[in-house]
Structures are given as structure tokens and as C-alpha cells.
Amino acid sequence: MRGALQRRRIEPELLDTLPAEDPRARASRRDLAWINALMLQSWIMARLLRRHVSRPPRRILELGSGDGSFMLAVARRMGGAWRGVELVMIDQAELVTEARCADFAALGWRATPVVDDIFAWIARPATQPFDLICANLVLHHFQDQALTDLFASARALGGVFVATEPRRSAVSLAGCSMLRLIGVNDVTRHDAAASVRAGFAGNELQTLWPKGDRMRFEEHLAGLFTHAFAAEPIS
């Protein structure tokens, strides 16, 4: 990798600065649902889960849940084998509706949205451990040191950690330039390119994981645009 993409570059994303009810923000969140589908994010996440979660989890924590649509797609892909799941969904904005929670309930999942700062919430002592922690298009927002701290807090909660993030590559950046063709708005076009520049390559996430843990890692390009990461404790 050469030039501007050699190192991560984190810059403000417009969606993070707009009020949740701003029309451009609402349109951009709809765009993100399309982009998740085009990137096959839920399929990639489900494939990682099947490889690293040996039995149906009882408790799942999702970091940066948005409106819950991504995790609902994952839950549907996991099928009837994963029932009775307690899902805690953390996001800084209140976007998960009662109707979305009802969609989870129809699958046998109990979804609890939490509006809070991810770092503040995950650093608090948990009353119960989690079997699985998931993140989709979230980790790239943060500097390396913040991710190291986040991973340390995640390890204290136990379980498998799985993430699907933007791949930092020339191919991904070229893909951003094509988004205009599917009619996404200016917020989405700006943020997509910013996400790629802040994304990951190689084993960058693995190197930020707390040292001394006995873990099985998986980290690689998945599809054309996704950086897949999994950290599974070795018992």
C-alpha cells in the first residue's frame, strides 16, 4: 500500500455531526442500509460467527448499533438455531424503535437498546459476561489507543469479539466514487471516503489487542471492501 492510504487517517464524518432527525442524516442512514447490503456485511459477519462461536450465545453486545437493521439482518441469517438471545445494543443516538425490537422478538431475541457513549458503557463493571461482542462499521472512527482501551474493556466482558470494518485500499476508495450511481446523498459520499481512509489493512486490529491473551485471531480482506476481524479466546 502506498501514498495516502499507507496509514490510517481519521477525520470527522458528517453523519456524526448532524442531528438525528436532520433530513440529510435520515437519508444517509437509509443509504448505509444499501451500502451494508452491497458490501455483504451481514453475510460476512454471519460467516465469522459460524466459525468462531461454537454454540448459540445467550448474551450479545453490539457496539454502535445504529437503528438495529444490521444486527437484525445478522440474526435472520443465523436462523432458528440462535433463539433466546439477549441482545444489548449501544449507540450514542436513540435510533432503535419499538418496531425494531418487535422484529427481534419475532426471532426469539430480546433486544435492549442503550443510549450511551460506547467507551463509558463498556468500561463499567458488568453484572454478567457476554458470549459475543459485535461491531460493524464502528471501530474505524477511533484512534489506535482508543481501540486498545476498547479491546481491553471488551476482554473483561469475556466472549468472542467480531468486527466488520472498511478495508483501507485503493479498490475501496474507487468504490466510493461509484456511490453516486446508486443515488446516495452528499453526506454518505463524504463519509464513505472518510471511512475508507480511516479503515484497516493487514493485521492492524490484531496488533491492538491486549498482549498476553491466548486468542485465535482471524483478520483479512472479505469481499471487495470489508476488513473482517475476529478474536476468539482459546480455552
C-alpha positions as CSV (number, residue, x, y, z in Angstrom):
1,M,0.0,0.0,0.0
2,R,1.4,3.4,-1.0
3,G,0.7,7.0,-0.7
4,A,-2.2,8.5,1.3
5,L,-3.6,5.1,2.2
6,Q,-0.4,3.7,3.8
7,R,-1.6,4.8,7.3
8,R,-5.0,5.4,8.8
9,R,-6.3,8.9,8.6
10,I,-9.2,9.7,10.9
11,E,-11.4,12.7,10.0
12,P,-14.8,13.9,11.2
13,E,-17.7,12.2,9.4
14,L,-20.7,14.4,8.6
15,L,-23.4,11.9,9.9
16,D,-21.8,12.1,13.4
17,T,-22.3,15.9,13.5
18,L,-25.9,16.1,12.2
19,P,-28.9,15.9,14.5
20,A,-30.6,12.5,14.3
21,E,-33.8,13.9,12.7
22,D,-32.0,16.1,10.1
23,P,-33.3,15.1,6.7
24,R,-29.8,14.6,5.3
25,A,-28.9,12.3,8.3
26,R,-32.1,10.3,7.8
27,A,-31.3,9.9,4.1
28,S,-27.7,8.9,4.9
29,R,-28.8,6.2,7.3
30,R,-31.1,4.8,4.6
31,D,-28.0,4.9,2.3
32,L,-26.0,3.0,4.8
33,A,-28.5,0.1,4.8
34,W,-28.0,-0.1,1.0
35,I,-24.2,0.0,1.4
36,N,-24.3,-2.7,4.0
37,A,-26.2,-4.9,1.6
38,L,-23.9,-4.1,-1.3
39,M,-20.8,-4.9,0.9
40,L,-22.4,-8.1,2.0
41,Q,-21.7,-7.1,5.6
42,S,-24.4,-9.2,7.3
43,W,-23.3,-12.3,5.3
44,I,-19.6,-11.7,6.2
45,M,-20.5,-11.2,9.9
46,A,-22.6,-14.3,9.9
47,R,-19.8,-16.3,8.3
48,L,-17.4,-15.1,11.0
49,L,-19.9,-16.0,13.7
50,R,-20.3,-19.5,12.4
51,R,-16.6,-20.0,12.5
52,H,-15.9,-18.5,15.9
53,V,-19.0,-19.1,18.1
54,S,-19.2,-22.8,18.8
55,R,-22.6,-22.7,20.5
56,P,-25.6,-20.4,20.4
57,P,-24.8,-17.3,22.5
58,R,-27.0,-16.3,25.4
59,R,-25.9,-12.7,25.6
60,I,-24.6,-10.5,22.8
61,L,-23.3,-6.9,23.0
62,E,-23.4,-4.8,19.8
63,L,-21.3,-1.6,19.7
64,G,-22.6,1.2,17.6
65,S,-25.9,-0.4,16.8
66,G,-27.4,2.4,14.8
67,D,-31.1,1.7,14.1
68,G,-30.6,-2.1,14.6
69,S,-31.1,-3.0,11.0
70,F,-27.7,-4.6,10.6
71,M,-27.9,-6.9,13.6
72,L,-31.4,-7.8,12.6
73,A,-30.1,-9.0,9.2
74,V,-27.4,-11.0,11.0
75,A,-30.0,-12.5,13.4
76,R,-32.1,-13.6,10.4
77,R,-29.1,-15.2,8.7
78,M,-28.3,-17.2,11.9
79,G,-31.8,-18.7,11.6
80,G,-33.7,-20.7,14.3
81,A,-30.6,-22.1,15.9
82,W,-30.0,-18.8,17.7
83,R,-33.0,-18.3,19.9
84,G,-33.4,-17.0,23.4
85,V,-30.7,-14.4,22.8
86,E,-30.4,-11.3,24.9
87,L,-29.0,-8.5,22.7
88,V,-27.8,-5.3,24.3
89,M,-27.4,-2.5,21.6
90,I,-25.3,0.5,22.4
91,D,-25.3,3.7,20.4
92,Q,-24.8,7.4,21.1
93,A,-28.1,8.2,19.3
94,E,-31.6,6.9,20.1
95,L,-32.4,5.2,16.8
96,V,-33.8,1.8,17.7
97,T,-37.6,1.8,17.6
98,E,-40.1,-0.4,19.4
99,A,-41.0,-1.9,16.0
100,R,-37.4,-2.9,15.5
101,C,-37.3,-4.6,18.9
102,A,-40.5,-6.4,17.9
103,D,-38.7,-7.7,14.8
104,F,-36.1,-9.2,17.1
105,A,-38.7,-10.6,19.3
106,A,-40.3,-12.4,16.4
107,L,-36.9,-14.3,16.0
108,G,-36.8,-15.2,19.7
109,W,-34.3,-12.4,20.6
110,R,-34.8,-9.9,23.4
111,A,-33.3,-6.6,22.2
112,T,-32.5,-3.8,24.7
113,P,-31.3,-0.5,23.2
114,V,-29.0,1.6,25.3
115,V,-28.2,5.2,24.5
116,D,-24.7,5.9,25.8
117,D,-21.1,6.5,24.9
118,I,-19.5,3.2,23.9
119,F,-16.3,3.7,25.9
120,A,-18.1,4.9,29.0
121,W,-20.5,2.0,29.0
122,I,-18.1,-0.8,28.2
123,A,-15.7,0.3,30.9
124,R,-18.2,-0.1,33.6
125,P,-18.2,-3.4,35.6
126,A,-20.7,-5.8,34.0
127,T,-23.0,-7.8,36.2
128,Q,-22.9,-10.7,33.7
129,P,-20.4,-11.6,31.0
130,F,-21.2,-11.6,27.3
131,D,-20.7,-14.5,25.0
132,L,-20.2,-12.3,21.9
133,I,-19.4,-8.7,21.2
134,C,-20.0,-7.4,17.6
135,A,-19.2,-4.2,15.8
136,N,-20.0,-3.1,12.2
137,L,-18.5,0.0,10.6
138,V,-17.7,1.4,14.0
139,L,-14.1,0.8,15.0
140,H,-12.7,2.9,12.2
141,H,-14.0,6.1,13.9
142,F,-11.4,5.7,16.7
143,Q,-7.6,6.3,17.1
144,D,-5.4,3.3,17.8
145,Q,-5.0,4.0,21.5
146,A,-8.7,4.3,22.0
147,L,-9.2,0.9,20.2
148,T,-6.6,-0.6,22.5
149,D,-8.6,0.6,25.5
150,L,-11.8,-0.6,24.0
151,F,-10.4,-4.1,23.4
152,A,-9.1,-4.3,27.0
153,S,-12.6,-3.5,28.2
154,A,-14.1,-6.0,25.8
155,R,-11.8,-8.7,27.1
156,A,-13.0,-8.0,30.6
157,L,-16.6,-8.8,29.5
158,G,-15.4,-12.2,28.0
159,G,-16.5,-14.0,24.9
160,V,-15.7,-13.7,21.2
161,F,-15.1,-10.3,19.5
162,V,-16.1,-9.9,15.9
163,A,-16.0,-6.8,13.7
164,T,-16.6,-6.0,10.0
165,E,-15.0,-2.7,9.1
166,P,-14.0,-0.7,6.0
167,R,-11.0,-2.0,4.1
168,R,-8.4,0.7,3.6
169,S,-7.4,0.1,-0.1
170,A,-7.4,1.8,-3.5
171,V,-10.2,-0.6,-4.5
172,S,-12.4,0.6,-1.7
173,L,-11.7,4.2,-2.4
174,A,-12.6,3.7,-6.1
175,G,-15.8,2.0,-5.0
176,C,-16.7,5.2,-3.0
177,S,-16.5,7.2,-6.2
178,M,-19.2,5.0,-7.7
179,L,-21.7,5.5,-5.0
180,R,-23.2,8.5,-6.8
181,L,-24.6,6.0,-9.3
182,I,-26.9,4.4,-6.7
183,G,-28.2,7.9,-5.7
184,V,-26.7,8.3,-2.2
185,N,-26.5,11.8,-0.8
186,D,-23.6,14.1,-0.2
187,V,-23.3,13.1,3.5
188,T,-22.9,9.4,2.5
189,R,-20.4,10.1,-0.3
190,H,-18.2,12.2,2.0
191,D,-18.4,9.7,4.9
192,A,-17.8,6.7,2.8
193,A,-14.4,8.0,1.6
194,A,-13.5,9.2,5.1
195,S,-14.3,5.7,6.4
196,V,-12.0,4.1,3.9
197,R,-9.1,6.4,4.8
198,A,-9.7,5.5,8.5
199,G,-10.2,1.8,7.8
200,F,-7.9,-1.1,8.3
201,A,-5.5,-3.3,6.4
202,G,-3.1,-6.2,7.2
203,N,-3.2,-7.3,10.9
204,E,-3.7,-3.8,12.3
205,L,-6.6,-4.7,14.7
206,Q,-4.8,-7.8,16.0
207,T,-1.8,-5.7,16.9
208,L,-4.0,-3.5,19.1
209,W,-5.4,-6.4,21.1
210,P,-4.2,-6.8,24.7
211,K,-1.0,-8.7,25.0
212,G,-0.8,-11.9,26.9
213,D,-4.2,-13.3,26.0
214,R,-4.4,-16.7,24.4
215,M,-6.5,-15.9,21.4
216,R,-7.3,-17.3,17.9
217,F,-7.3,-14.3,15.5
218,E,-8.8,-14.0,12.1
219,E,-8.1,-10.8,10.1
220,H,-8.3,-10.4,6.4
221,L,-10.0,-8.8,3.4
222,A,-13.5,-10.2,2.9
223,G,-15.3,-9.4,-0.3
224,L,-14.1,-6.3,-2.1
225,F,-14.4,-3.7,0.5
226,T,-14.6,-5.3,4.0
227,H,-11.9,-5.8,6.6
228,A,-13.0,-8.8,8.7
229,F,-11.7,-9.4,12.3
230,A,-12.4,-12.0,14.9
231,A,-10.7,-12.6,18.3
232,E,-11.7,-15.9,19.9
233,P,-10.4,-16.9,23.4
234,I,-8.5,-20.2,23.4
235,S,-9.6,-22.3,26.5
